[in-house]
């Protein structure tokens, strides 16, 4: 393998030497032919000048040898300059200006059609505060229903999602505590009746001068005390969930009922149930949650640094991403008077009508809150572009020249951004098409 490689390399060297000799030979021939041809043309040109302008020819013959030699090489110099010019070696274009100042852009007629100019001016600016929030129940239309007595759940009549009316029975609880309260009520009723009868007899006997005044007063005091105990027993049954009609039936019949009904206190939909059959419950337990979902709240927590911008009655728009960015306009219904010490935010809410029930508590929402109009120096959003984490605009220098400048701007509101620094009132800028200008600026910098 090595011997074959050496043979190939030897052949290549032989061919190389042969080609070099051929090139040198033909190169010398071409050079000699070119020089002889040029001498012939030079001689003919000299004869022609001598015939038509002998004075010029005689003066040329009297010139030093270096002038004559330079005239001989002058055609080659001209050919060399023509070649350099063909390859744009001497091309001078205004792109040098862009290289010197990378913030300058020169526009063409076509680019001019994509740009709109305007002046920086002061106008009423509405700052639009964007905060994240959520959908929640309207707490004015929300009721958490608990047990009135301690007992065991014997029957459940309502399930989550069910629409109920005020007064509907949701569940039944068997309670010995209720039984004891009813028994105490009946005893208090009997004691009150006996005390009333004793007081009436005492009044008759006092008129007949059979008993003393002190005895009459004692009987009347006992009757008054018994009535108070009877009323307290009645109120205790009311607290434990019995209505007055049921209590009156108990007073007439004397039949004790150990079943306590859990009653819906407001109309709406059952959104939560926390009991099961056979479970022992206490008055502190919340068994059902009923809500009217026709009117909900949108709640957001605004940073305390922006809370001064928010006032009750301001226009606000709630955007719900889960409903394909559904937008609902309304007003700020409430702004908290205190700052949450943990999150350093202020709670803001608006009311959302929900007649079709498509909005559900727990959904995420974005609230756009509009502040009061304030006169500010503003620029349109279309005039601003982002470059190296800074905002920039293009100031018009002349008809076809724009300069890129860095500016400091505030948050967007209604298609405008307030100017904090970098611009002055009356300056002419590109209010639309800044992106196209920046693209052209980069193209000119790259030499494209």
Buried (B, 14 or more C-beta within 10 A) or exposed (E): EEEEEEEEEEEEEEEEEEEEEEEEEEEEEEEEEEEEEBEEEBEEEEEEBBEEEEEEBEEBEEEEEEEEEEEEEEEEEEEEEEEEEEEEEEEEEEEEEBEEEEBBBBBEEEBEEBBEBBEBEEEEBBBBBBBEBBBBBBEEBBBEBBBBBBBEBBBBEBEEEBEBEEEBEBBBBBBEBBBBBBEBBBEBBEBBBEBBEBBEBBEEBBEEEEBEEEEBEBBBEBBEEBBEBBEEBBEBBBEBBBEEEBBEBBEEEEEBBBEBBBBBBBBBBBBEBEBEEEBEBEBEEBBBBBBBBBBBBBBBBBEEEBBEBBEEEBBBBBBBEBBEEBEBEBEBBEBBEEBEEEEEBBBBBBBBEBEEEEBBBEBEBBBBBBBEEEEBBBBBBBBBBEEEEEBBBBBBEEEEBBBBBEBEBBEBBEEBBBBEEBBEEEBBBBBBBBEBBBBBBEEBBEEE
